[in-house]
Amino acid sequence: MQPLTTNNRIQLLDIARGLAILGILLINMTFFTTSLQAIQFQLELWPGFWDRTVKSLLTFFVSGKFIAVFSFLFGYGMILIKDGVARRNSQNQSKGRFAAIYSRRLFALVLFGLIHGLLIWYGDILLHYALLGFILLLFHKCKPRTLLIWASLLLLLVPGLMMLSGTSGSYELSPEMKSQVLEWVAIEETVYSSGTWGEIQQLRMQNWNSSLLNQIIFYPQILGLFLLGAYFAKKKLFNDLAGNRPKLLRIAVWTGGFGFLTALLPLLLKFTDLSDTGLANQLEIIQYMIGQPLVGVFYIVLLGLLLQRKTWQRVLNPLANVGRMAFTNYLLQSVICTLIFYSYGLGWFGKVGPAAASLLAIAIFALQLVLSSLWFRRFRIGPMEWLWRGITYLSFPPLSATRSAEKSTES
C-alpha cells in the first residue's frame, strides 16, 4: 500500500496542512471580526446560545490545535528540505549549502511576514516562525533523541513556570476597568468598520505591536513543536504509514488521550466545589499549554492512520490541494477577510458573532478547495510558494504543470 507519496511529496503532510488551514481560519475569524481589546480582556460580546455553543466547540476541538499542526509541520519541513538539498548535492544537481539555502528561506519569510502583518492583517504568524526558524536551524544536525528531549523541555517550560508562580490565564475585570475596555472596543469597532485607510493602518500597527509582544510567551511552545516535527521527520514515521502503524497507534492513544483529558477535566471541575481553586487554574494552564499541542499532534497521526483506508483517502485527498499551497491560502484568507470586515470592503467588523463567523469561514474554505483544485490543473506549485522557492534556491522552478512535465521528459 502506497497512499503516502505523490511526485515525491508526502501526501499526509499536504492533507494535514489543508485541514490546518481550515482550523486556523476558524480561530482567526475571532480576530478578524472582534476588537483585540475584547479578546485580550476576555469580554463576552455574544452571549446568545448558538454563539456560546460554537465558541465552546471551537475551544474544545480547534483552538490551539491547528496552529500546533502548522508548527509541527514547519519543523518537519526543515528536515525534508535538508534531505532534498543533500540528495541534489549527491547527484551534482546543486552545490548549495543547506544552512545558506534555509537562511534565505527564513529571510524571505521575515519579509513576507512584515508585509502581511503591517499592511494586511496584524495577526500574522509568519514573522514569528521565521525568527524561531533561525533557532531551529541550530538543531538540524541533532540526533532524533536530542530533538525529542529539547522538544519536551520547551513544551513544558512555560506551563511549568506558570504553575510554579501561581499565574492564571483567567481573571475578573473590575466594573471601572470593564467600562474602560468597552470604550476601547467601541473605538476599534468604529475604526475597522467605518474608518479611513489611514485610521485603519494606524490601528493595525498598534494591534500588530501588541500581538508581537503577546506571541513571545508562546515562543518556547512553538519552537518545541518545531523540534517535535523535526524528530518525526528524522525518524521517518510518516514515510511508511502501514509499516509504522503500531507506533502511530501508540502515539495517537497517548497524545489524544492525554490531550483531550486535559480539556475534559476543567469542564468536569466546574460542577464541583473546586471550580474556583488553584487546582482549576493549574488544569487550565495544562490544557492550553500542553493539552492543545498534543491534540494537534494527535490530529496529524490520526490522519495518517485514516489514510491507510481507501474510503478515507477519497474523503481526505481534496484537502491536499489546499495544503500544497498552504502559504498562498493563508495569505488569501487574510485578504478575503479584511475585505469582508474592514471599511474598505463590506465593513462587517463587530457585526458578526462566532456562529455566523464560523459558517463564513467554512464557505471561504470551500472556495479555497475549489480554487486550489483549479489552480493545480494548470500549475505545479502555488503562486506564493513559487516565489518563496525561487528566493530560497535563487532559481525559479517552472510554474506551469505542462512545462514542468516537458522538462522532466527532456531530462
Buried (B, 14 or more C-beta within 10 A) or exposed (E): EEBBEEEEBBBBBBBBBBBBBBBBBBBBBBBBBBBBBBBEBEBEBBEEEEBBEBBEBBBBBBBBBBBBBBBBBBBBBBBBBBBBBEEBBEEEEBEBEBBEBBBBBBBBBBBBBBBBBBEBBBBBBBBBBBBBBEEBBEBBEBEBEBBBBBBBEBBBBBBBBBBEEEEBEEEEBEEEEEEBBBEBBEBBBBBBBBBEEEBBBEBBBBBBEBBBEEBEEBBBBBBBBBBBBBBBBBBBBBEEBEEBEEEBEEBBEBBBEBBBBBBEBBEEBEEEEEEEEEBBBBBBBBBBBBBBBBBBBBBBBBBBBBBBEEEBBEEBBBBBBBBBBBBBBBBBBBEBBBEBBBBEBEBBBBEBBBBBBBEBBEEBBEEBBEBBEEBBEEBBBBBBBBBBBBBBBEEEBBBEBEEBEEEEEEE
